[in-house]
Amino acid sequence: MITSFFKKSTPINFALIFLMLLFSFLITQFHQVGTVFSMVFLAKKLLLFFIISACFFICNFIIQKNRLTKDSAFTILFYLILLLFFPSVMNNYELFLANFFVLLSLRRLFSLTTSKSMKLKIFDASLWVFVASIFHFWSILFIIVVYIGILFHTARDYRAWFLPIIAFLTTSVLLLFFDLIFKTNNLQNAIANSATSFKIDYFVNNYQNLALSIFASVALFFIVNLALTISSRPNTLHSSHKKILFTFFIGLLVFLISPNKSNDTLIFTLAPLAFAMTIFFETPQPNSQKEVVFLALAGCGLFLFFAQL
């Protein structure tokens, strides 16, 4: 069975998922309108693929290092399937860079379950959030997750509450210094992108509308399942599973208020949703049920991927 194959984390599983990612990435690049191949173009695409691959690695690292689930390849497999829902995001450098830094922040936040270097972890998590906001301003909302982490793990230490402010000042000063030295406008551009918009009328074709509808249904099922089953999980995992939920809802909020909205902006919800899906599939239940759900997800992902090219 397919789910049994990915039940264990093995080099073969990772290699297969990597090849599927590479295949889907190459297809999206060849379908770009007016593509002119050059060494600069290839270098940029290689860098983008490296960033995308790094996001997969960090997702797997977070869930394995913090023992949120068993040792399986489900997380990166579901991350890939969800990515297929929105193929155009594989050409969006800014969103993937912002997502990459948000994942680095989450890596530090989920490690707060151990009491070692708490203040350093909070500062690092805050710093990565503010770096992410340079590439997509409203990813700054993930600082809420940082404060939730403080509330869960070190609320009594008043100094911890000021660390995100220090990280914000540090990022602002460094960005201003960079702008002055290299004559860029990164700080000004970040502020200019702070507009909001709640309109969802950006669909170019019906398949984008369909992708959003199916994604919403999938997210609702797995997020509600996680929320309803937290109390039945081991106490040591309660705070981590709550952080998964908060991360998803903050990612959804980023999508809702971002200007120049598109399905691509949902990228911030993919990692927490992939975590929730992994938790569901590792819960004891009939294998036939898992197979049906997995085949439905994979089928939707492949259909939407090719339909939107």
Sine and cosine of phi, psi and omega as CSV:
sin_phi,cos_phi,sin_psi,cos_psi,sin_omega,cos_omega
0.00,0.00,0.49,-0.87,-0.08,-1.00
-0.91,0.42,-0.72,0.69,-0.03,-1.00
-0.90,0.44,-0.53,0.85,0.03,-1.00
-0.93,0.37,-0.55,0.83,0.01,-1.00
-0.90,0.43,-0.64,0.77,-0.03,-1.00
-1.00,-0.05,0.11,0.99,-0.03,-1.00
-0.93,0.36,-0.42,0.91,0.02,-1.00
-0.92,-0.39,0.58,-0.81,0.03,-1.00
-1.00,0.04,0.95,-0.31,-0.02,-1.00
-0.75,-0.66,0.35,-0.94,0.04,-1.00
-0.85,0.53,-0.55,0.83,0.01,-1.00
-0.90,0.43,-0.68,0.73,0.03,-1.00
-0.87,0.50,-0.74,0.67,-0.02,-1.00
-0.90,0.43,-0.63,0.77,0.01,-1.00
-0.90,0.43,-0.65,0.76,0.00,-1.00
-0.91,0.41,-0.70,0.72,0.01,-1.00
-0.91,0.41,-0.63,0.78,0.04,-1.00
-0.88,0.47,-0.67,0.74,0.02,-1.00
-0.91,0.42,-0.63,0.77,0.05,-1.00
-0.91,0.42,-0.63,0.78,0.06,-1.00
-0.90,0.44,-0.72,0.70,0.00,-1.00
-0.88,0.48,-0.68,0.74,0.00,-1.00
-0.88,0.48,-0.74,0.68,-0.01,-1.00
-0.92,0.40,-0.60,0.80,0.02,-1.00
-0.90,0.44,-0.71,0.70,-0.02,-1.00
-0.90,0.44,-0.62,0.78,0.01,-1.00
-0.89,0.46,-0.69,0.73,0.00,-1.00
-0.90,0.43,-0.55,0.84,-0.01,-1.00
-0.95,0.30,-0.64,0.77,-0.02,-1.00
-0.95,0.31,-0.29,0.96,0.02,-1.00
-1.00,-0.07,0.08,1.00,0.08,-1.00
-0.93,0.37,0.70,-0.72,0.00,-1.00
-0.97,0.23,0.74,-0.67,0.06,-1.00
0.95,0.33,0.48,0.88,-0.01,-1.00
-0.94,0.34,0.79,-0.62,0.08,-1.00
-0.90,-0.44,0.92,-0.38,-0.07,-1.00
-0.98,0.20,0.72,-0.69,0.04,-1.00
-0.42,-0.91,0.12,-0.99,0.01,-1.00
-0.90,0.43,-0.60,0.80,0.03,-1.00
-0.92,0.39,-0.69,0.73,0.02,-1.00
-0.87,0.49,-0.73,0.69,-0.02,-1.00
-0.91,0.42,-0.60,0.80,0.01,-1.00
-0.91,0.42,-0.67,0.74,0.02,-1.00
-0.90,0.43,-0.68,0.74,-0.01,-1.00
-0.93,0.37,-0.57,0.82,0.06,-1.00
-0.91,0.42,-0.66,0.75,0.04,-1.00
-0.90,0.43,-0.67,0.75,0.01,-1.00
-0.89,0.45,-0.68,0.73,0.01,-1.00
-0.91,0.42,-0.58,0.82,0.06,-1.00
-0.89,0.45,-0.67,0.74,0.01,-1.00
-0.90,0.43,-0.69,0.72,0.02,-1.00
-0.88,0.47,-0.70,0.71,0.01,-1.00
-0.89,0.45,-0.60,0.80,0.02,-1.00
-0.90,0.44,-0.59,0.81,0.05,-1.00
-0.88,0.47,-0.65,0.76,0.05,-1.00
-0.89,0.46,-0.71,0.71,-0.02,-1.00
-0.88,0.47,-0.69,0.72,-0.03,-1.00
-0.91,0.40,-0.65,0.76,0.04,-1.00
-0.85,0.53,-0.74,0.68,0.00,-1.00
-0.90,0.43,-0.64,0.77,0.00,-1.00
-0.89,0.46,-0.71,0.71,-0.03,-1.00
-0.85,0.53,-0.75,0.66,-0.14,-0.99
-0.98,0.21,-0.46,0.89,0.03,-1.00
-0.99,0.11,-0.70,0.71,-0.04,-1.00
-0.89,0.46,-0.61,0.79,-0.03,-1.00
-1.00,-0.09,0.10,0.99,0.08,-1.00
0.80,0.59,0.67,0.74,0.04,-1.00
-0.96,0.30,-0.45,0.89,0.04,-1.00
-0.64,-0.76,-0.07,-1.00,0.05,-1.00
-0.98,0.22,0.07,-1.00,-0.03,-1.00
-0.98,0.18,1.00,0.06,-0.02,-1.00
-0.71,-0.71,0.12,-0.99,0.03,-1.00
-0.97,-0.23,0.23,0.97,-0.07,-1.00
-0.87,0.48,-0.66,0.75,-0.13,-0.99
-0.86,0.51,-0.79,0.62,-0.04,-1.00
-0.95,0.31,-0.46,0.89,0.07,-1.00
-0.91,0.41,-0.72,0.70,0.01,-1.00
-0.94,0.34,-0.54,0.84,0.06,-1.00
-0.88,0.48,-0.65,0.76,0.03,-1.00
-0.92,0.39,-0.70,0.71,0.00,-1.00
-0.87,0.49,-0.68,0.74,0.02,-1.00
-0.91,0.41,-0.57,0.82,0.02,-1.00
-0.91,0.42,-0.53,0.85,0.01,-1.00
-0.91,0.41,-0.38,0.93,0.04,-1.00
-0.89,0.46,-0.49,0.87,-0.09,-1.00
-0.75,-0.66,0.95,0.30,-0.10,-1.00
-0.88,0.48,-0.46,0.89,-0.05,-1.00
-0.91,0.42,-0.35,0.93,-0.01,-1.00
-0.92,0.40,-0.34,0.94,0.00,-1.00
-0.95,0.31,-0.02,1.00,0.10,-0.99
-0.91,-0.41,0.14,0.99,-0.08,-1.00
-0.97,-0.26,0.99,-0.12,-0.04,-1.00
-0.88,0.47,-0.73,0.68,-0.12,-0.99
-0.88,0.47,-0.71,0.70,-0.02,-1.00
-0.91,0.41,-0.65,0.76,-0.01,-1.00
-0.94,0.33,-0.55,0.83,0.09,-1.00
-0.91,0.41,-0.70,0.71,0.04,-1.00
-0.88,0.48,-0.69,0.73,0.01,-1.00
-0.89,0.45,-0.63,0.78,0.02,-1.00
-0.86,0.51,-0.72,0.70,-0.02,-1.00
-0.95,0.30,-0.54,0.84,0.09,-1.00
-0.89,0.45,-0.65,0.76,0.03,-1.00
-0.91,0.42,-0.60,0.80,0.08,-1.00
-0.89,0.46,-0.61,0.79,0.06,-1.00
-0.91,0.42,-0.70,0.72,0.01,-1.00
-0.89,0.45,-0.57,0.82,0.03,-1.00
-0.84,0.54,-0.65,0.76,0.01,-1.00
-0.97,0.25,-0.59,0.81,-0.03,-1.00
-0.93,0.38,-0.66,0.76,0.00,-1.00
-0.95,0.32,-0.35,0.94,0.03,-1.00
-0.99,0.13,0.00,1.00,0.03,-1.00
-0.93,0.37,-0.18,0.98,0.04,-1.00
-0.90,0.43,-0.36,0.93,0.15,-0.99
-0.99,-0.14,0.62,-0.78,-0.14,-0.99
-0.99,0.14,0.09,1.00,-0.04,-1.00
-0.99,0.16,0.76,-0.65,0.08,-1.00
0.80,0.60,0.74,0.67,-0.06,-1.00
-0.87,0.49,-0.73,0.69,-0.06,-1.00
-0.91,0.41,-0.64,0.77,0.02,-1.00
-0.90,0.43,-0.65,0.76,0.02,-1.00
-0.90,0.44,-0.66,0.75,0.00,-1.00
-0.92,0.40,-0.67,0.74,0.03,-1.00
-0.89,0.45,-0.72,0.69,0.00,-1.00
-0.87,0.48,-0.71,0.70,-0.01,-1.00
-0.86,0.51,-0.67,0.74,0.01,-1.00
-0.92,0.40,-0.68,0.74,-0.03,-1.00
-0.88,0.48,-0.69,0.73,-0.01,-1.00
-0.92,0.40,-0.56,0.83,0.05,-1.00
-0.89,0.45,-0.71,0.70,-0.03,-1.00
-0.94,0.34,-0.52,0.85,0.10,-0.99
-0.92,0.40,-0.66,0.75,0.04,-1.00
-0.86,0.51,-0.59,0.81,-0.04,-1.00
-0.92,0.39,-0.30,0.95,0.07,-1.00
-0.92,0.40,-0.56,0.83,-0.06,-1.00
-1.00,-0.06,-0.51,0.86,0.14,-0.99
-0.57,-0.82,0.95,-0.31,-0.22,-0.98
-0.80,0.60,-0.71,0.70,-0.16,-0.99
-0.97,0.25,-0.03,1.00,0.17,-0.99
-0.93,0.37,-0.15,0.99,0.08,-1.00
-0.88,0.47,-0.35,0.94,0.01,-1.00
-0.90,0.44,-0.31,0.95,0.02,-1.00
-0.93,0.37,-0.12,0.99,0.11,-0.99
-0.90,0.43,-0.39,0.92,0.09,-1.00
-0.88,0.48,-0.64,0.77,0.02,-1.00
-0.91,0.42,-0.56,0.83,0.06,-1.00
-0.89,0.46,-0.72,0.70,0.01,-1.00
-0.92,0.39,-0.53,0.85,0.09,-1.00
-0.91,0.42,-0.64,0.77,0.07,-1.00
-0.88,0.47,-0.65,0.76,0.06,-1.00
-0.89,0.46,-0.69,0.72,-0.01,-1.00
-0.87,0.49,-0.63,0.78,-0.05,-1.00
-0.96,0.27,-0.56,0.83,-0.25,-0.97
-0.88,-0.47,-0.48,0.88,-0.07,-1.00
-0.52,-0.85,0.69,0.73,-0.08,-1.00
-0.90,0.44,-0.49,0.87,-0.08,-1.00
-0.98,0.22,-0.28,0.96,0.01,-1.00
-1.00,0.02,0.98,-0.20,-0.09,-1.00
-0.88,0.48,-0.45,0.89,-0.02,-1.00
-0.91,0.41,-0.49,0.87,-0.02,-1.00
-0.90,0.43,-0.53,0.85,-0.03,-1.00
-0.93,0.37,-0.36,0.93,-0.02,-1.00
-1.00,-0.06,-0.19,0.98,-0.06,-1.00
-0.89,0.45,-0.65,0.76,0.07,-1.00
-0.87,0.49,-0.56,0.83,0.03,-1.00
-0.91,0.41,-0.67,0.75,0.04,-1.00
-0.90,0.44,-0.65,0.76,0.03,-1.00
-0.90,0.43,-0.61,0.79,0.03,-1.00
-0.90,0.44,-0.72,0.69,0.02,-1.00
-0.89,0.45,-0.65,0.76,0.02,-1.00
-0.88,0.47,-0.73,0.69,0.00,-1.00
-0.90,0.44,-0.67,0.74,-0.02,-1.00
-0.90,0.45,-0.70,0.71,-0.01,-1.00
-0.90,0.43,-0.71,0.70,-0.01,-1.00
-0.90,0.43,-0.63,0.77,0.02,-1.00
-0.93,0.38,-0.65,0.76,0.05,-1.00
-0.90,0.43,-0.66,0.75,0.04,-1.00
-0.88,0.47,-0.68,0.74,0.02,-1.00
-0.89,0.45,-0.67,0.74,0.01,-1.00
-0.89,0.45,-0.64,0.77,-0.02,-1.00
-0.93,0.36,-0.63,0.78,-0.04,-1.00
-0.95,0.30,-0.72,0.70,-0.11,-0.99
-0.98,-0.21,0.14,0.99,0.07,-1.00
0.84,0.55,0.70,0.72,0.04,-1.00
-0.96,-0.28,0.08,-1.00,-0.03,-1.00
-0.80,-0.60,0.63,0.78,-0.07,-1.00
-0.88,0.47,-0.69,0.72,-0.01,-1.00
-0.91,0.42,-0.69,0.72,0.02,-1.00
-0.90,0.43,-0.65,0.76,0.01,-1.00
-0.91,0.41,-0.63,0.77,0.02,-1.00
-0.88,0.47,-0.67,0.74,0.02,-1.00
-0.93,0.38,-0.62,0.79,-0.01,-1.00
-0.91,0.42,-0.44,0.90,-0.02,-1.00
-1.00,0.00,0.25,0.97,-0.03,-1.00
-1.00,0.06,0.17,0.99,0.04,-1.00
-0.94,0.35,0.31,-0.95,0.01,-1.00
-0.82,-0.58,0.39,-0.92,0.07,-1.00
-0.37,-0.93,0.76,-0.64,0.00,-1.00
-0.97,-0.25,0.13,0.99,-0.02,-1.00
-0.97,0.24,0.70,-0.71,0.08,-1.00
-0.85,-0.53,0.97,0.26,-0.02,-1.00
-0.68,-0.73,0.58,0.81,-0.15,-0.99
-1.00,-0.10,0.01,1.00,-0.17,-0.99
-0.91,0.42,0.79,-0.61,0.06,-1.00
-0.99,0.11,-0.56,0.83,0.03,-1.00
-0.57,-0.82,0.16,-0.99,-0.06,-1.00
-0.92,0.39,-0.43,0.90,-0.02,-1.00
-0.93,0.37,-0.54,0.84,0.08,-1.00
-0.92,0.40,-0.64,0.76,0.07,-1.00
-0.89,0.46,-0.68,0.73,0.02,-1.00
-0.90,0.44,-0.66,0.75,0.00,-1.00
-0.87,0.49,-0.69,0.73,0.02,-1.00
-0.91,0.43,-0.65,0.76,-0.02,-1.00
-0.91,0.42,-0.71,0.70,0.00,-1.00
-0.92,0.39,-0.66,0.75,0.02,-1.00
-0.87,0.49,-0.67,0.74,0.01,-1.00
-0.88,0.47,-0.64,0.77,0.01,-1.00
-0.92,0.40,-0.69,0.72,0.02,-1.00
-0.89,0.46,-0.73,0.69,-0.02,-1.00
-0.89,0.46,-0.68,0.73,-0.01,-1.00
-0.87,0.50,-0.70,0.72,-0.03,-1.00
-0.88,0.47,-0.79,0.62,-0.12,-0.99
-0.97,0.23,-0.56,0.83,0.01,-1.00
-0.95,0.32,-0.66,0.75,0.06,-1.00
-0.90,0.43,-0.65,0.76,0.03,-1.00
-0.87,0.50,-0.69,0.73,0.02,-1.00
-0.90,0.43,-0.70,0.72,-0.03,-1.00
-0.89,0.47,-0.63,0.78,-0.05,-1.00
-0.98,0.21,-0.32,0.95,-0.08,-1.00
-0.95,-0.31,0.06,1.00,-0.01,-1.00
-0.85,0.52,-0.67,0.74,-0.06,-1.00
-0.90,0.44,-0.40,0.92,-0.01,-1.00
-1.00,0.02,-0.10,0.99,0.01,-1.00
-0.99,0.12,0.30,-0.96,0.09,-1.00
-0.85,0.53,0.60,-0.80,-0.05,-1.00
-0.84,0.55,-0.53,0.85,-0.04,-1.00
-0.92,0.39,-0.31,0.95,-0.04,-1.00
-0.98,-0.19,-0.11,0.99,-0.08,-1.00
-0.85,0.52,-0.75,0.66,-0.05,-1.00
-0.91,0.42,-0.62,0.78,0.00,-1.00
-0.92,0.40,-0.68,0.74,0.01,-1.00
-0.93,0.37,-0.55,0.83,0.08,-1.00
-0.92,0.38,-0.60,0.80,0.05,-1.00
-0.91,0.41,-0.56,0.83,0.08,-1.00
-0.88,0.48,-0.71,0.70,0.01,-1.00
-0.89,0.46,-0.74,0.67,-0.01,-1.00
-0.88,0.47,-0.63,0.78,0.01,-1.00
-0.89,0.45,-0.67,0.74,0.03,-1.00
-0.88,0.47,-0.73,0.68,-0.06,-1.00
-0.93,0.36,-0.54,0.84,0.10,-0.99
-0.92,0.39,-0.66,0.75,0.07,-1.00
-0.87,0.49,-0.62,0.78,0.06,-1.00
-0.91,0.41,-0.63,0.78,0.04,-1.00
-0.90,0.43,-0.63,0.77,0.06,-1.00
-0.86,0.52,-0.68,0.73,0.03,-1.00
-0.89,0.46,-0.69,0.72,-0.11,-0.99
-0.92,0.38,-0.58,0.81,-0.11,-0.99
-0.98,-0.18,-0.14,0.99,-0.05,-1.00
-0.93,0.37,0.66,-0.75,0.13,-0.99
-0.97,0.24,0.17,-0.98,-0.03,-1.00
0.77,0.64,0.74,0.68,-0.13,-0.99
-0.92,0.39,0.55,-0.84,0.14,-0.99
-0.39,-0.92,0.18,-0.98,0.06,-1.00
-0.87,0.50,-0.44,0.90,-0.01,-1.00
-0.84,0.54,-0.52,0.85,-0.06,-1.00
-0.91,0.41,-0.27,0.96,0.05,-1.00
-0.96,0.30,-0.02,1.00,-0.01,-1.00
-0.82,0.57,-0.50,0.86,-0.03,-1.00
-0.95,0.32,-0.25,0.97,0.01,-1.00
-1.00,-0.09,-0.18,0.98,-0.13,-0.99
-0.92,0.39,-0.70,0.71,-0.04,-1.00
-0.89,0.45,-0.80,0.60,0.02,-1.00
-0.88,0.47,-0.56,0.83,0.04,-1.00
-0.93,0.36,-0.63,0.77,0.06,-1.00
-0.89,0.45,-0.60,0.80,0.07,-1.00
-0.88,0.47,-0.72,0.69,-0.02,-1.00
-0.90,0.45,-0.62,0.78,0.02,-1.00
-0.92,0.40,-0.64,0.77,0.03,-1.00
-0.89,0.46,-0.69,0.72,0.02,-1.00
-0.87,0.49,-0.65,0.76,0.02,-1.00
-0.89,0.46,-0.72,0.69,-0.08,-1.00
-0.96,0.29,-0.31,0.95,0.04,-1.00
-1.00,-0.09,0.03,1.00,0.10,-1.00
-0.99,0.15,0.71,-0.70,0.00,-1.00
-0.83,0.55,0.84,-0.54,0.04,-1.00
-0.23,-0.97,0.27,-0.96,-0.03,-1.00
-0.83,0.56,0.70,-0.71,0.00,-1.00
-0.88,0.47,-0.56,0.83,0.00,-1.00
-0.89,0.46,-0.60,0.80,0.03,-1.00
-0.92,0.40,-0.67,0.74,0.03,-1.00
-0.89,0.46,-0.67,0.74,-0.03,-1.00
-0.89,0.46,-0.69,0.72,-0.02,-1.00
-0.89,0.45,-0.73,0.69,0.00,-1.00
-0.89,0.45,-0.69,0.72,-0.02,-1.00
-0.90,0.43,-0.72,0.70,-0.01,-1.00
-0.89,0.45,-0.58,0.81,0.05,-1.00
-0.91,0.41,-0.69,0.73,0.02,-1.00
-0.90,0.44,-0.75,0.67,-0.02,-1.00
-0.90,0.44,-0.66,0.75,0.02,-1.00
-0.89,0.46,-0.69,0.72,0.04,-1.00
-0.89,0.46,-0.69,0.72,-0.01,-1.00
-0.87,0.49,-0.73,0.68,-0.02,-1.00
-0.92,0.40,-0.67,0.74,0.00,-1.00
-0.89,0.46,-0.75,0.66,-0.03,-1.00
-0.92,0.39,-0.56,0.83,0.01,-1.00
-0.88,0.47,-0.79,0.61,-0.06,-1.00
-0.97,0.26,-0.48,0.88,-0.01,-1.00
-0.93,0.36,-0.48,0.88,-0.08,-1.00
-1.00,-0.10,-0.02,1.00,0.00,-1.00
-0.95,0.31,0.00,0.00,0.00,0.00
